[in-house]
Amino acid sequence: MSAYVYGNVLVLAAVVGASRAAVASGAAVAIVAGTVLSTYVAHVLAHSIGSLFTGADGRTAVRHQLRDAVPVISSGVTPAALLLAAALGWLPELLGQSLSSAVLISRIAATGVVYRRLRDDVPLRKAWAVGGTAAAVAALAVVLKLTLTH
């Protein structure tokens, strides 16, 4: 779940933070790809180190974390494709960026339902409430990132 959330929030920040010129030139695709790759590596590193302190075998821990961090990669696929479509002129830049953002906010809002799918004991109403809260907090994180770093 943490890889799913990290990936979606950080890719959302990258998408929203890309300029119109970056979308038009295709640089936004590289920004999303770089965000996905760096987040994936950082996530694997952080969780592998945590596993090593609990006495786990290093190779097993890293293999496990490489698999568990795949949701970071999945978070960037559709937004990168939409941004690429905008860079190629198949979509207006603003529409490509807006659709990418909408996909990511939707994925974040679905966080509770994804968690519920993994665990039967979560009521649907609570799953949606958690997802809605997660989407609101993710939006706040994006606003903070854009306000404080741009």
C-alpha positions as CSV (number, residue, x, y, z in Angstrom):
1,M,0.0,0.0,0.0
2,S,2.8,2.4,0.8
3,A,4.3,2.0,-2.7
4,Y,0.8,2.6,-4.2
5,V,0.3,5.8,-2.2
6,Y,3.9,7.1,-2.6
7,G,3.9,6.5,-6.4
8,N,0.5,8.2,-6.9
9,V,1.2,11.3,-4.8
10,L,4.7,11.9,-6.1
11,V,3.7,11.4,-9.8
12,L,0.7,13.7,-9.2
13,A,3.1,16.4,-7.9
14,A,5.4,15.9,-10.9
15,V,2.4,16.1,-13.3
16,V,1.0,19.2,-11.7
17,G,4.4,20.8,-11.4
18,A,5.2,20.5,-15.1
19,S,5.0,23.6,-17.1
20,R,2.9,23.8,-20.3
21,A,6.1,24.0,-22.2
22,A,7.4,20.9,-20.6
23,V,4.2,19.1,-21.5
24,A,4.4,20.3,-25.1
25,S,8.1,19.4,-25.5
26,G,7.8,15.9,-23.9
27,A,9.9,16.9,-21.0
28,A,7.0,16.2,-18.7
29,V,7.1,12.5,-19.8
30,A,10.8,12.5,-18.7
31,I,9.9,14.2,-15.4
32,V,7.2,11.5,-14.7
33,A,9.6,8.7,-15.7
34,G,12.3,10.1,-13.5
35,T,9.9,10.5,-10.6
36,V,8.7,6.9,-11.0
37,L,12.2,5.5,-11.2
38,S,13.7,7.5,-8.3
39,T,10.7,6.8,-6.1
40,Y,10.9,3.1,-7.0
41,V,14.6,2.9,-6.1
42,A,14.1,4.9,-2.9
43,H,11.1,2.8,-1.8
44,V,13.1,-0.5,-2.4
45,L,16.1,0.9,-0.6
46,A,14.1,2.1,2.5
47,H,12.1,-1.0,2.9
48,S,15.1,-3.3,2.3
49,I,17.1,-1.5,5.0
50,G,14.2,-1.9,7.3
51,S,14.0,-5.7,6.5
52,L,17.8,-6.1,7.1
53,F,17.5,-4.7,10.6
54,T,14.9,-7.4,11.4
55,G,17.4,-10.1,10.5
56,A,16.1,-10.9,7.0
57,D,18.4,-12.3,4.3
58,G,19.5,-9.4,2.1
59,R,18.8,-10.9,-1.3
60,T,15.4,-12.2,-0.2
61,A,14.5,-8.8,1.3
62,V,15.5,-6.9,-1.9
63,R,13.7,-9.3,-4.2
64,H,10.6,-9.0,-2.0
65,Q,10.8,-5.2,-2.1
66,L,11.4,-5.1,-5.8
67,R,8.1,-6.9,-6.3
68,D,6.2,-4.9,-3.6
69,A,7.3,-1.6,-5.1
70,V,5.7,-2.3,-8.5
71,P,2.7,-0.1,-7.7
72,V,5.1,2.9,-7.9
73,I,5.7,2.0,-11.5
74,S,2.1,1.5,-12.3
75,S,1.3,5.0,-10.9
76,G,3.2,6.6,-13.8
77,V,2.2,4.5,-16.8
78,T,-1.1,6.2,-17.7
79,P,-0.1,9.7,-16.8
80,A,3.1,9.3,-18.9
81,A,1.1,8.0,-21.8
82,L,-1.4,10.9,-21.6
83,L,1.5,13.4,-21.4
84,L,3.2,11.7,-24.4
85,A,-0.1,12.0,-26.4
86,A,-0.1,15.7,-25.5
87,A,3.6,16.1,-26.6
88,L,2.8,14.4,-29.9
89,G,-0.1,16.8,-30.5
90,W,-2.8,14.2,-30.1
91,L,-4.3,16.0,-27.1
92,P,-4.1,19.7,-26.1
93,E,-1.3,20.2,-23.5
94,L,-3.7,21.3,-20.8
95,L,-6.1,18.4,-21.4
96,G,-3.2,15.8,-21.3
97,Q,-2.0,17.3,-18.0
98,S,-5.6,17.6,-16.6
99,L,-6.4,14.0,-17.5
100,S,-3.1,12.8,-16.0
101,S,-4.0,14.6,-12.8
102,A,-7.5,13.2,-12.7
103,V,-6.2,9.7,-13.2
104,L,-3.9,10.1,-10.2
105,I,-6.5,11.7,-8.0
106,S,-8.8,8.9,-8.9
107,R,-6.2,6.3,-8.0
108,I,-5.5,8.0,-4.7
109,A,-9.3,8.2,-3.9
110,A,-9.4,4.4,-4.6
111,T,-6.8,3.7,-2.0
112,G,-9.3,2.5,0.6
113,V,-11.0,0.2,-1.9
114,V,-7.6,-1.2,-2.9
115,Y,-6.8,-1.8,0.7
116,R,-10.3,-3.4,1.2
117,R,-9.6,-5.8,-1.7
118,L,-6.5,-7.0,0.2
119,R,-8.4,-7.3,3.5
120,D,-12.0,-8.5,3.6
121,D,-12.7,-7.0,7.1
122,V,-12.8,-3.3,5.9
123,P,-16.3,-1.9,5.5
124,L,-16.9,-0.3,2.1
125,R,-18.1,3.0,3.6
126,K,-14.8,3.2,5.6
127,A,-12.8,2.3,2.5
128,W,-14.3,5.2,0.5
129,A,-13.9,7.6,3.5
130,V,-10.2,6.7,3.8
131,G,-9.8,7.1,0.0
132,G,-11.5,10.5,0.0
133,T,-9.3,11.6,2.9
134,A,-6.2,10.3,1.1
135,A,-7.1,12.2,-2.0
136,A,-7.6,15.4,0.0
137,V,-4.3,15.0,1.8
138,A,-2.6,14.2,-1.5
139,A,-4.0,17.4,-3.0
140,L,-2.7,19.3,0.0
141,A,0.8,17.7,-0.4
142,V,0.8,18.8,-4.1
143,V,-0.2,22.4,-3.2
144,L,2.5,22.5,-0.5
145,K,5.1,21.1,-3.0
146,L,4.2,23.6,-5.7
147,T,4.0,26.5,-3.2
148,L,7.2,25.8,-1.4
149,T,9.4,24.6,-4.3
150,H,8.4,26.5,-7.3
